[in-house]
C-alpha cells in the first residue's frame, strides 16, 4: 500500500467533523450488527434454520464487525504506513 497524504493531513482529518460523522455512522452499523446477532436465537425459534445456516449468519456478522473495526482504524493504518514508507526511503538512500 502507498499513502500519498501527509501525516499532518491525516491527523487533521482524524480530528475533523467529517471523520466524526463518518465514524458515528459506521459505529451505528456495528451496533445494528450486534442487535442482529442477538436476534439470531429468537429468529431461529420461528424460522427453524439449519445449524450451518445459523453458523454462516454468525460468521457473516462477525466479518462485518471486523470490517467496521478495520475501517475505523484506517487512519492509524495510513499513519503507520507513512512511517514504513519513510524507513523504506531511508534504506533506499543508503543502498
Secondary structure, 3 states (H helix, E strand, C coil): CCCCCCHHHHHHHHCCHHHHHHHHHHHHHHHHHHHHHHCHHHHHHHHCCCHHHHHHHHHHHHHHHHHHHHHHCHHHHHHHHHHHHHHHHHHHHHC
